[in-house]
Amino acid sequence: MTMTWSIPTHLEPGPVPARLGALLCLSSTGHEHAFSMVYDAISSRIYGLVLRIVVDPDEAEEVARETFVEIWRRSSDFDPHETDAAAWMSGVAHRRAVERVRSRTGAADATDATDAADRATG
């Protein structure tokens, strides 16, 4: 059985910040069209934020994509009474981007340490 969803009229085109939180809340119920609207409204901002942190455009695309998967999965954690939707999603993106840089740096540090140990035992 296929369920069809419609966007409530008060969430149709209008000022993005005013409806972004409502669309994110609606996404938490599995409403794919609402999430598509969230993506369309904020994907450039999320990508730009991630790109400033990870620097590499291909890696930024990957991290941004992972960010939206996490936002979809965790959309029920969003509380419009506690924070702004754009700020909440930007926080998810920032955390993922920083984790990516740290993992990259950690891998480089581990490689450097292994190389130094190899030279020392040489």
N, C-alpha and C positions, 0 to 999 in steps of 0.2 A: 504494500500500500504506500503510495507516494503522498506526502503531505505538501500542500502548497501554502506558501506564506505570502502575506501582503504587508506592505509597510503602512502603518497607521498614517492617516493624512497629515497629522501634525508633525510627522517626521520627514515628510517629503521636502524637496529642495527649499532651502532657507539658509539663514546664517549657520555656518558649519559649527562654530563653538557651541551654539545653543542646542544643537541636536546631536552632537557627537557622543555625549554621555548616554543619552537615551538610546542611540543606535548600538552603542557598546553593550548596554544592559540587554537590549533585545537580542544581540548576538549570543549572549550567554544562554539563551533558550534554544540555540541551534539555528537561528534565523540567518541563513547564508547570505541573503540579499542585503540585510542590514550590515553584515560584516563586510560585504563588498563595498558598500557605501562608506564605511569607516576606512577601509583600505584606500579607496579613491581620494578621500578627503585628507589623509595624513601620510600616505606612503612616501611622498617626496620629502617631507620633513623628517621622517624616520631615517630614510636613506642618507640625507644630508648630515644628520647627527652622527650616524654610524661611520660615514666616510671620514668625518673630521677626526674620529678616534682611531680607526684602523688604517686609514690612508689609502690602501689599495682598493680600487674600484670594484674588482671582481670579488674580493673578500667582503667588501661592504655590502654588495648585493646578496651574498650568501648569508651574512649576519642579519641583514634586514629581513630576508625571507624567513629565517629561523625565528626572528622576533615576532613576525606576524603569526607564525604557527603557535608560539607561546601565548600571544595575546588571545588568539582564538580559544586555546585550551584553558586559559586562566581568566577569561572574560567575566566569569561569575565571581571572581575575587574583587573586581572593580566595585567601589562604593562611591556613587556620585555625590554623596553627602560628605565624604572625606577629602576628595581631591578632584581636580579637573581631569577629564578623560585624556586630553592631549598630554598633560603632564604625567599621568599614570603610564601611558604607552611609551612616552619618551624615557621614563625611568626604566622600563623593561629593556628598551633598545640600548640605553647607556650601559646598563649592567651587562648585557650580552656582549657589547662591543669591548668593554673593559676586560671581561673574562677572556675574549679572543686574544687580545693583545697580551694579557698575562700568560696565557697558555703558550703563545708564540715565544715570548720572552723566556718563559720557564724552560721551554724546549731548547732554546739557544743557550741558556745558562747551563743546562744539563750536558749539552754537547761540549761546551767549553770546558766544563769540569772533567768530563771523560777524556778529552784531548790532553788536558793538563796532567791528569793521572797517568795516561799512557806515556807521555813524555818523561814523567818523573820515574816511572818504573822501567822505561825504555829499553 
